Amino acid sequence: MVPLYDDERIDYLLAEERMHIIQSSSVFSFSLDAVLLAHFAYVPIRRGKILDLCTGNGVIPLLLSRRTNAELTGVEIQERLADMATRSIKLNKLGEQLSVIHGDLKDMKATLKHSAFDVVTCNPPYFRTPAKTEHNKSEHLTIARHEVYCTLEDVVKACKLHVRPGGKVAMVHRPGRLIDIITLFRKYRLEPKRLQFIYPKRGRDANMILIEGVRDGNADLKILPPLYIYHDDSTYTKEAEDIIYGR
């Protein structure tokens, strides 16, 4: 058994009762955006190398390990979160496939090889750096949600640096940053290939986007069908339920 600290708990990884993850209400708990990204991202099935930036407590590598035998590496700037992810990997006995690096994605040149990964995924901070009065009570949550230590451009630049030519980069973000994302993808030679809008319910505005780019790819963007998360009665749609419960 791995140790737990403060208000940490062990949760099931969605409906997968054989896998668990360490979470904390005051430090970090994964949300639906990570689940959707893990489902959306292309992964090689048998072998390869996948990098997850802003990995948090390691939820995306853990979820992806159900779909691939590829080597999975997470990078997380917050030492506490990186430690939670490392302990979750140990808890699930996945140390031969998964690893986590405590470090800054802007300074991984000496640690990770350039152009070495088949796929790079990222669930980055969504919001521009707020004023001190707008910070979350938890410093951990502020850093995870706001561009305190990395900007959107820092993230896209790191994705391009580490993905191989022809490799894929998948990201989840907010619709309000879509133009920024596409502009930066093209600036760093990541050609947008797939885009999906996520809606809480029919008749509501989209509140998330999933986007995939290919390094040095040709222009050919596909807009996927919209994904609705809830019915009007707030129960999950079948499409969302299938993703969330791994069906």
N, C-alpha and C positions, 0 to 999 in steps of 0.2 A: 504494500500500500504506500502511496506517496503522501507526504505531509501536506496539510492545509493550513493556511494562515488567516488570521483575522476573520472576516466574514465570508471567506471562500466556501464554495460548495461544489459537489460533484453532480453534474447533470448528465442525463442521457443525451447523446448526440442525435437529436430529433427522434425518429422512430427506431433508430438502430440501437437496440438494447445491448448489443455486444460492444458498443463504443461509448466512451464517456469523455467529458470535458470539464475542466476546472473553471469555474466562473465566480464573479463577485459583483454584487450590486453597486459597490462603491468604487471598484477599479475597472472592470470590464465584463460585459456579457454580450455575446453575439446577437445580432438581429437578422431580420429577414433579408436585408441586402446581401449579406455574406452568403446566405443559402442560395439566393438567386444567382449570384455570380459563380458559385461553385458548380451549379447546374448548367449555366450558360457557356462556360469556358470550354473550348476544345481541349482535350487531353489525349496524348498518345496512350494506348492501352497497355502495351507490353513493356516498353522501355523508353528512356528519354530523361530529360531533366526539366523540372518545373520550378519556377521561382515565384514566391508570393511576397510582395512588398506590403508594408504596413500590416503585418500578419496578426497583430493583436494577441489573442490567446491561442492562436494557431487553428482557428476553426476551419478556414478554407483548406489548408493542407490536410487536415483530418478528414474533411468531407471528400476531397479529391482522392484520397487514398482508397476510397471504396470503388473508384472507377478506373484506377490505373496502377500499374506496378512501377511507374517511373519514379525516379528519385525526386523528392520534394524538399525544398529549402524555403524557410520563412525568414524574413528580416523584420525586426521590430526595435524601434529606438528606445522604448520604455523598458527598463531592466525588469521591473515587476511583471509586466505582461509577457516578456520573453521567458521569464522563469515559469510563469503559469503555463505557457505553451510547452515548454520543455518537460514539465511534470505531466502534462496531459499526454504527451507522446510516450513517456515512460509508463503511464497508467495503462495505455492501450497496447504496450509492447510493440511499438512501431519504430523503435530506434534505428533499425537497419534501413528503413526507407525514408523517414522524416528527420529533419534537423532544423534548429532555429538558431539564428545569429542575432546576438544583441548588438545593434549598431545602427548607424545613420545611413539611410539609402543614398544620400548624397556623397558618401565616402566609403563605398564598397569596392573601389577599384583595386585595392590591395588584397581584398578578401575573396572577391568573386571575379572569375575571368570575364573578359568582355565577350559578347556575342556567343555565350556558352549555353544558353537555355532555349529549349524548344518552345516553351510557353512562359509568359510572365503574367501573373494576375495581380490585381491591386484593388483594394477597397480603401481609398485614401480619405483623409479629412475632407469634408465637403465644404466647409465654410471658411471664408477669408478670416484672417486673424482679427478677433474682436477686441474691443476695448476691455480693460481690466474689469470694468463693471459688468460686462457681458459674459465673463468666464463662468463655467460650471463650478459648483462648489468643490467638485473633485478635480484636482489637477490632471489626473489620469484621463478623465472623460473629456476635459478641455483639449488636451493634446490629441486625443483620438478623433475628435470631431472638428477641430479648427486647425487652420494652417499656421500653427505655432512654430513647428520645426521644419516643415517642408511646404512649398507651394505646389500648385497643380503642375507648373512647369518643371519643378524639381522631380516630381513623380514621373512625368512623361519622359523626361530626359534619362532618368534611371532605367525606365522600361526599355528604351531604345538601346541604351548602352549594353544591357545584359542579354537581350533576346538576339538570337542568331538571325542572319538574313533569311527571309522567308518564314521566320517564326511568328507566333501570334501573341498579341497583347490584349488582355481582356480586363475591362474596368467597369465598376458600377459607380454611378454618381447621380447628381440631381439634374433635371432637365434644364434648369437655369444656367448651367455651365456647359451646355452642349456645344455652343459655338466656340467657346474657349478650348474645349477638348479637341474638336475637329481641327481648329487652327494649330494647336500645339502638336497634334498627331502628325499633321503634314509638315510642320516645321522640322520635326525630328524623323521624317521619312517613315512614319507608321501610317500606312494607307487604310482609312476606315473601310471595313468590309461588311460588318453586320451591326445592326442597330435595332434595339427593341425598347419600346416604351412600356413602363409598368404603371398600371392604374390601380388605386385602392378599390374603386367600384366603377361600374359603367356610369357615364354622365359626369364623372369627376375629372379634374385635370390630372395628367401624369405626375407622379411624385418620385419616380426613379427612372434611370435609363441604364441599359446594358449595352456596351459598345466593344467591338473587337476590331483591332487593326493588324495588318500584316507588314512587317518591316520590308521596305523596298517593294511593296506590292503595286499592282496596277489598279487604277481607279475603277471600282465596281462595287458600289455600296448597295446592300440589300436591306430593306426595311422589313423586319419580321412582323408577324401578326402581333397585335397588342396582347399583353397578359393582364388579366383582371384578377385581383387577389380575393376580393369578397363579393358575395351576392348582396343584394339590398338588405337581407336579414342578418348581415355580418357573419354568415358562415362562409367557409372557404369555397371558392370555385373548385371544380374538379381538377383543372389545370394546376392551380396553386397547391391543392392538396397532394397531387401526385409528386410535385417537386419537393414540397416540405417533408413529406413522409417517405420519399425515396421509392416511389412505386414505379 
